[in-house]
């Protein structure tokens, strides 16, 4: 196998993404890409161990910093360990395995994050919710399939999510409490929720 140590400064992935086509061709075929088999053949081209670090990586609105990865590729199985990373300022770690020895690849992993800005995360996800605070997550997941659609349909996840020092506003309860506007807002919310066998 091949052993590599790669170090990068700042990377903006927008430089590697082709601009979206504006001609609207094939507009009625939105599900086609999701049903096209994913080509994992590149995972079988070489066996390698890679130590990758980067100061900063910009992925759309998501800013990654202090990224450290351990990658092992052998026999069409990729194992990736995230030693450390900060996502929009929040520290985290994780791991990912892609087993492409069969037509239906098996993908699994785990993500652990702390210090997440909940309001910012919701904005990135396109969710308009009047919630702020500091969040955390400790989640494992697995799926299998040969297409994007199959991978999404077979996704299972479990773990724990937390919210601390949270604020929930816009409750519109003032009229029920004699016009007290304080009833429209709840402060100092601390929540820990566990879930199991969550499917897509």
C-alpha positions as CSV (number, residue, x, y, z in Angstrom):
1,X,0.0,0.0,0.0
2,X,0.9,3.7,-0.2
3,X,1.5,5.9,2.8
4,X,0.9,9.6,2.4
5,X,1.0,12.7,4.7
6,X,-0.9,15.7,3.2
7,X,-1.1,19.1,4.7
8,X,-3.2,22.0,3.3
9,X,-3.8,25.6,4.3
10,X,-7.2,27.0,3.3
11,X,-9.5,25.3,0.8
12,X,-12.7,26.7,-0.6
13,X,-14.6,23.8,-2.2
14,X,-16.6,26.3,-4.4
15,X,-13.5,26.4,-6.6
16,X,-14.1,22.7,-7.5
17,X,-17.8,22.8,-8.1
18,X,-19.2,23.6,-11.5
19,X,-21.9,26.3,-11.6
20,X,-25.5,25.1,-11.8
21,X,-26.9,24.9,-15.3
22,X,-29.6,27.5,-16.0
23,X,-31.0,26.0,-19.1
24,X,-33.5,23.8,-17.2
25,X,-32.9,20.9,-19.5
26,X,-34.3,17.6,-18.0
27,X,-36.3,19.6,-15.4
28,X,-38.9,16.9,-15.3
29,X,-36.4,14.2,-14.4
30,X,-35.5,15.3,-10.8
31,X,-35.3,11.8,-9.4
32,X,-33.0,10.4,-12.0
33,X,-29.8,11.3,-10.3
34,X,-30.9,9.8,-7.0
35,X,-31.7,6.5,-8.8
36,X,-28.4,6.3,-10.7
37,X,-26.0,3.7,-9.2
38,X,-23.1,5.3,-7.4
39,X,-19.7,4.3,-8.8
40,X,-17.5,3.3,-5.9
41,X,-14.9,1.6,-8.2
42,X,-12.3,4.2,-7.3
43,X,-12.1,2.7,-3.8
44,X,-10.6,-0.5,-5.4
45,X,-7.8,1.2,-7.3
46,X,-5.2,1.4,-4.6
47,X,-4.5,0.5,-1.0
48,X,-3.3,3.5,1.0
49,X,-2.9,5.1,4.4
50,X,-3.3,8.9,4.4
51,X,-2.7,11.4,7.2
52,X,-4.5,14.6,6.1
53,X,-4.6,18.0,7.9
54,X,-6.0,21.3,6.8
55,X,-6.1,24.7,8.5
56,X,-9.5,25.7,7.0
57,X,-12.0,24.3,4.5
58,X,-15.1,26.2,3.4
59,X,-18.0,24.1,2.2
60,X,-20.8,26.5,1.2
61,X,-21.9,28.1,4.5
62,X,-20.0,25.6,6.6
63,X,-16.6,26.5,7.9
64,X,-14.3,23.7,8.9
65,X,-11.0,24.4,10.8
66,X,-8.2,22.5,12.3
67,X,-9.2,19.4,10.4
68,X,-7.2,16.2,11.1
69,X,-8.1,13.0,9.2
70,X,-6.7,9.4,9.2
71,X,-7.7,7.6,6.1
72,X,-7.2,3.9,5.4
73,X,-8.2,2.3,2.1
74,X,-7.8,-1.4,1.5
75,X,-9.8,-3.9,-0.6
76,X,-12.6,-1.4,-1.5
77,X,-13.1,-0.5,2.2
78,X,-12.5,3.1,3.3
79,X,-12.1,3.9,7.0
80,X,-11.9,7.6,7.8
81,X,-11.2,8.8,11.3
82,X,-11.7,12.5,12.1
83,X,-9.2,13.1,14.9
84,X,-10.3,16.7,15.3
85,X,-12.3,19.4,13.6
86,X,-14.2,22.6,14.4
87,X,-17.4,23.2,12.5
88,X,-18.4,26.9,12.5
89,X,-16.3,27.2,15.7
90,X,-17.7,24.1,17.5
91,X,-15.3,21.2,18.2
92,X,-16.0,17.7,17.1
93,X,-14.7,14.3,16.0
94,X,-16.0,11.3,14.2
95,X,-15.5,8.3,12.0
96,X,-16.8,7.0,8.7
97,X,-16.6,3.6,7.0
98,X,-17.6,2.8,3.4
99,X,-17.6,-0.9,2.5
100,X,-17.9,-1.1,-1.3
101,X,-17.1,-4.8,-1.7
102,X,-20.7,-5.5,-2.9
103,X,-22.9,-3.6,-5.3
104,X,-24.9,-2.2,-2.4
105,X,-22.3,-0.3,-0.4
106,X,-22.5,-0.3,3.4
107,X,-21.9,3.0,5.1
108,X,-21.7,3.8,8.8
109,X,-20.1,6.1,11.2
110,X,-20.4,8.3,14.2
111,X,-20.3,12.1,14.9
112,X,-19.6,13.8,18.2
113,X,-20.0,17.6,18.4
114,X,-20.2,20.1,21.3
115,X,-20.6,23.9,21.5
116,X,-22.9,24.2,18.5
117,X,-24.7,27.5,17.9
118,X,-28.2,26.0,17.6
119,X,-29.6,29.1,15.9
120,X,-26.9,29.0,13.3
121,X,-27.3,25.3,12.7
122,X,-31.0,25.8,12.1
123,X,-30.4,28.6,9.7
124,X,-27.9,26.4,7.7
125,X,-30.6,23.7,7.5
126,X,-33.1,26.2,6.2
127,X,-35.3,25.8,9.3
128,X,-37.0,29.0,10.7
129,X,-37.3,28.3,14.4
130,X,-37.1,30.9,17.3
131,X,-34.6,28.8,19.2
132,X,-31.1,29.8,20.3
133,X,-28.6,28.2,22.7
134,X,-25.7,25.8,22.7
135,X,-26.1,22.3,21.4
136,X,-24.3,19.0,21.3
137,X,-24.7,15.7,19.5
138,X,-23.4,12.2,19.9
139,X,-24.8,10.2,17.0
140,X,-24.1,7.0,15.2
141,X,-25.6,6.0,11.8
142,X,-25.6,3.3,9.2
143,X,-27.1,2.7,5.8
144,X,-26.7,0.5,2.7
145,X,-27.5,0.9,-1.0
146,X,-26.3,1.3,-4.5
147,X,-28.0,4.6,-5.2
148,X,-28.5,7.9,-3.3
149,X,-32.2,7.1,-3.0
150,X,-31.5,3.7,-1.4
151,X,-28.9,5.1,1.0
152,X,-31.4,7.7,2.1
153,X,-34.3,5.2,2.5
154,X,-32.1,2.8,4.5
155,X,-30.6,5.3,6.8
156,X,-30.8,4.5,10.5
157,X,-29.4,6.7,13.3
158,X,-29.4,6.7,17.1
159,X,-27.7,8.9,19.8
160,X,-28.2,11.9,22.0
161,X,-28.7,15.6,21.3
162,X,-28.5,18.3,23.9
163,X,-29.5,22.0,24.3
164,X,-28.2,24.1,27.1
165,X,-28.8,27.8,28.0
166,X,-31.5,27.8,25.4
167,X,-34.1,30.4,24.6
168,X,-37.4,29.8,22.9
169,X,-39.3,32.9,21.8
170,X,-42.4,33.7,19.7
171,X,-44.7,31.5,21.7
172,X,-47.6,34.0,21.5
173,X,-48.9,33.1,25.0
174,X,-49.1,36.6,26.4
175,X,-52.8,36.8,25.9
176,X,-53.3,33.7,28.0
177,X,-51.3,35.3,30.9
178,X,-53.0,38.6,31.2
179,X,-50.9,40.3,28.5
180,X,-47.6,39.5,30.2
181,X,-45.1,39.5,27.3
182,X,-42.7,37.5,29.3
183,X,-45.0,34.5,28.6
184,X,-44.0,34.7,24.9
185,X,-40.4,33.6,25.8
186,X,-38.8,30.8,27.8
187,X,-35.2,31.2,28.9
188,X,-32.5,28.9,30.4
189,X,-33.8,25.9,28.6
190,X,-31.7,22.7,29.2
191,X,-32.8,19.6,27.3
192,X,-31.1,16.2,26.7
193,X,-32.9,13.8,24.3
194,X,-31.9,10.3,23.3
195,X,-33.3,8.5,20.2
196,X,-32.9,5.0,18.8
197,X,-33.6,3.4,15.4
198,X,-34.4,6.8,13.9
199,X,-35.0,6.1,10.2
200,X,-35.3,8.5,7.3
